[in-house]
Amino acid sequence: MSEINDYVEEGAFLDSVPPRKSGVPDFLLDAHGRPFGPPLSKLTPWRHHMLLGHNSPFVTGSLCRRSHLWQALYFCSPAFRSGSRTAFLVYQLRTFWFVTFRFQAAAIALTKWLDAHFAAMPPMPVAKKDGAGERPEAGLHWLISLMQLGRLAGFNPLDVIHLPYPVLWASVDSVLSANDNDRPKFNRERDKKRGEYLRAKKAGRGKS
């Protein structure tokens, strides 16, 4: 637990450096489901937290401008380099046409891409929602709770914040289900049942 407590301070994760890119990249999808735009890394708790820590409208729900889209795409890009202004300027040059002329479509596609990572989230209490209204807020308490659950699943606590959300959900669900046979299992088709399950649990606690 001391490993986790070392990071229980505001902004502690923002300077954490992600691992080098690996695997097949993600892509934004246009209105017809076709991939377009620059490649993206899979969303991880750390990248999610970076967006919140830098007040990205994609998690705060405020008005989005081209500068915000560039910022969010860069944070979620395999090209991201922590603390490197040069790397960001190079990224801006490479994506200038896309961000300038496909801004609206790209902003919508990025929001959908972010949402998609939570489609399979197991039933978990979430204190706050981000600007989209569907994703949990990537605050410090969210990261700490994921680190604790990841540790129960056998991961190093700091490795958890760099796990792609879909991988993390499968592991977390197995931990949460271990002592609760009524919990709906990991299955994106059962979103409604997961919601009903959480409401029933909450109602039961209210009666005690």
C-alpha positions as CSV (number, residue, x, y, z in Angstrom):
1,M,0.0,0.0,0.0
2,S,3.0,2.3,0.6
3,E,3.6,2.3,-3.2
4,I,0.2,3.8,-3.7
5,N,0.4,6.2,-0.8
6,D,3.5,7.8,-2.3
7,Y,1.4,9.1,-5.1
8,V,-1.5,10.4,-3.1
9,E,-0.9,14.1,-3.8
10,E,-2.4,16.4,-6.4
11,G,-0.7,16.3,-9.8
12,A,1.6,13.4,-8.8
13,F,0.9,11.5,-12.0
14,L,1.1,14.3,-14.5
15,D,4.9,14.0,-14.9
16,S,4.8,10.2,-15.2
17,V,6.3,9.1,-18.5
18,P,4.3,6.5,-20.5
19,P,5.9,3.5,-22.0
20,R,7.0,3.5,-25.6
21,K,4.3,2.8,-28.2
22,S,3.5,-0.9,-28.8
23,G,0.9,-2.8,-30.7
24,V,-1.5,-1.7,-33.4
25,P,-2.5,2.0,-33.2
26,D,-6.1,3.2,-32.9
27,F,-7.6,5.6,-35.4
28,L,-10.5,8.1,-35.3
29,L,-13.5,7.0,-37.3
30,D,-15.5,9.5,-39.5
31,A,-19.3,9.6,-39.7
32,H,-19.2,6.6,-42.1
33,G,-17.0,4.5,-39.8
34,R,-13.9,5.0,-41.9
35,P,-10.5,5.6,-40.2
36,F,-9.0,9.1,-40.7
37,G,-6.6,11.4,-39.0
38,P,-3.4,10.7,-37.1
39,P,-2.8,7.4,-35.2
40,L,-3.7,7.2,-31.4
41,S,-2.5,5.0,-28.6
42,K,-5.1,3.2,-26.6
43,L,-6.6,5.3,-23.8
44,T,-5.1,4.5,-20.4
45,P,-5.9,5.9,-17.0
46,W,-2.8,8.1,-17.2
47,R,-3.6,9.6,-20.6
48,H,-7.2,10.2,-19.3
49,H,-5.7,11.9,-16.2
50,M,-3.4,14.0,-18.4
51,L,-6.5,15.4,-20.3
52,L,-8.1,16.3,-17.0
53,G,-5.0,17.8,-15.5
54,H,-4.6,20.1,-18.4
55,N,-8.3,21.1,-18.4
56,S,-9.1,19.5,-21.8
57,P,-12.7,20.3,-22.9
58,F,-12.9,16.6,-23.9
59,V,-13.1,15.8,-20.2
60,T,-14.3,19.1,-18.6
61,G,-17.2,19.7,-21.1
62,S,-16.2,23.3,-21.8
63,L,-16.0,24.9,-25.3
64,C,-13.5,23.2,-27.6
65,R,-11.1,25.1,-29.9
66,R,-8.5,24.0,-32.4
67,S,-5.8,24.4,-29.8
68,H,-7.7,22.0,-27.4
69,L,-8.1,19.4,-30.2
70,W,-4.4,19.5,-30.9
71,Q,-3.6,19.2,-27.2
72,A,-5.9,16.2,-26.8
73,L,-4.8,14.4,-30.0
74,Y,-1.1,14.9,-28.9
75,F,-1.7,13.6,-25.4
76,C,-3.3,10.4,-26.9
77,S,-0.7,10.1,-29.7
78,P,2.2,7.6,-29.9
79,A,4.2,10.7,-30.8
80,F,3.7,12.2,-27.3
81,R,6.9,13.1,-25.4
82,S,6.6,14.4,-21.9
83,G,7.9,17.9,-21.5
84,S,9.1,18.2,-25.1
85,R,7.8,21.4,-26.7
86,T,9.8,20.5,-29.9
87,A,7.9,17.2,-30.2
88,F,4.6,19.1,-29.9
89,L,5.5,21.7,-32.5
90,V,6.5,18.9,-34.9
91,Y,3.2,17.2,-34.2
92,Q,1.3,20.4,-35.0
93,L,3.1,20.8,-38.3
94,R,2.3,17.2,-39.3
95,T,-1.4,17.5,-38.4
96,F,-2.0,21.1,-39.4
97,W,-4.2,20.2,-42.4
98,F,-6.2,17.7,-40.5
99,V,-6.9,19.9,-37.4
100,T,-7.6,23.0,-39.5
101,F,-9.9,21.6,-42.1
102,R,-11.5,18.6,-40.3
103,F,-11.9,20.2,-36.9
104,Q,-15.5,19.5,-36.3
105,A,-15.5,16.0,-37.6
106,A,-12.3,15.2,-35.6
107,A,-13.6,16.7,-32.4
108,I,-16.8,14.5,-32.6
109,A,-14.7,11.4,-33.6
110,L,-12.3,12.0,-30.6
111,T,-15.2,12.2,-28.2
112,K,-16.6,8.9,-29.5
113,W,-13.2,7.3,-29.4
114,L,-12.8,8.3,-25.7
115,D,-16.3,7.1,-24.9
116,A,-15.7,3.7,-26.6
117,H,-13.0,2.8,-24.0
118,F,-15.7,2.8,-21.3
119,A,-18.3,0.7,-23.1
120,A,-17.1,-2.5,-21.3
121,M,-16.4,-0.9,-17.9
122,P,-17.7,-3.3,-15.2
123,P,-20.2,-2.1,-12.6
124,M,-18.2,0.3,-10.4
125,P,-19.2,3.2,-8.2
126,V,-18.2,6.5,-9.9
127,A,-18.3,9.7,-7.8
128,K,-18.1,12.2,-10.7
129,K,-18.6,12.2,-14.5
130,D,-16.5,14.1,-16.9
131,G,-17.7,16.5,-19.5
132,A,-19.2,13.8,-21.7
133,G,-21.4,12.7,-18.9
134,E,-20.6,9.0,-19.5
135,R,-17.0,8.6,-18.5
136,P,-15.8,8.8,-14.9
137,E,-13.7,11.9,-14.0
138,A,-10.0,11.0,-14.2
139,G,-9.3,12.5,-10.8
140,L,-6.7,11.4,-8.2
141,H,-9.2,9.3,-6.3
142,W,-10.1,7.5,-9.6
143,L,-6.4,6.6,-10.3
144,I,-5.8,5.5,-6.7
145,S,-8.9,3.2,-6.8
146,L,-7.7,1.7,-10.1
147,M,-4.2,1.1,-8.7
148,Q,-5.7,-0.7,-5.7
149,L,-7.9,-2.9,-7.9
150,G,-5.1,-3.5,-10.3
151,R,-2.9,-4.6,-7.4
152,L,-5.5,-7.2,-6.4
153,A,-5.4,-8.4,-10.0
154,G,-1.7,-9.0,-9.7
155,F,-0.4,-5.8,-11.4
156,N,2.3,-3.5,-10.2
157,P,0.3,-0.4,-9.0
158,L,2.2,2.0,-11.3
159,D,1.8,-0.3,-14.3
160,V,-2.0,-0.1,-13.9
161,I,-2.1,3.6,-14.9
162,H,-0.5,2.7,-18.3
163,L,-2.8,-0.3,-19.0
164,P,-5.3,0.3,-21.9
165,Y,-8.8,0.6,-20.3
166,P,-10.2,-2.5,-22.1
167,V,-7.4,-4.7,-20.7
168,L,-7.9,-3.1,-17.3
169,W,-11.7,-3.7,-17.3
170,A,-11.2,-7.4,-17.9
171,S,-8.9,-7.7,-15.0
172,V,-10.8,-5.5,-12.6
173,D,-14.1,-7.3,-13.4
174,S,-12.5,-10.7,-12.4
175,V,-11.5,-9.1,-9.1
176,L,-14.9,-7.6,-8.4
177,S,-16.7,-10.7,-9.4
178,A,-14.7,-13.1,-7.2
179,N,-16.9,-12.8,-4.1
180,D,-20.1,-11.6,-5.7
181,N,-21.9,-14.2,-7.8
182,D,-24.8,-11.7,-8.5
183,R,-22.5,-9.2,-10.2
184,P,-23.0,-9.1,-14.0
185,K,-19.9,-10.4,-15.8
186,F,-17.7,-8.5,-18.2
187,N,-19.9,-8.1,-21.3
188,R,-20.6,-4.9,-23.2
189,E,-24.1,-6.1,-24.1
190,R,-25.2,-5.9,-20.4
191,D,-24.8,-2.2,-19.7
192,K,-28.4,-2.0,-18.5
193,K,-28.1,-4.9,-16.1
194,R,-24.9,-3.4,-14.7
195,G,-26.8,-0.1,-14.0
196,E,-29.6,-1.9,-12.4
197,Y,-27.2,-3.9,-10.3
198,L,-25.5,-0.8,-8.9
199,R,-28.8,0.9,-8.2
200,A,-30.0,-2.1,-6.3
201,K,-26.8,-2.2,-4.3
202,K,-27.1,1.5,-3.5
203,A,-30.7,1.1,-2.4
204,G,-29.8,-1.8,-0.2
205,R,-27.2,0.3,1.6
206,G,-29.6,3.1,2.1
207,K,-32.1,0.8,3.9
208,S,-29.5,-0.5,6.4
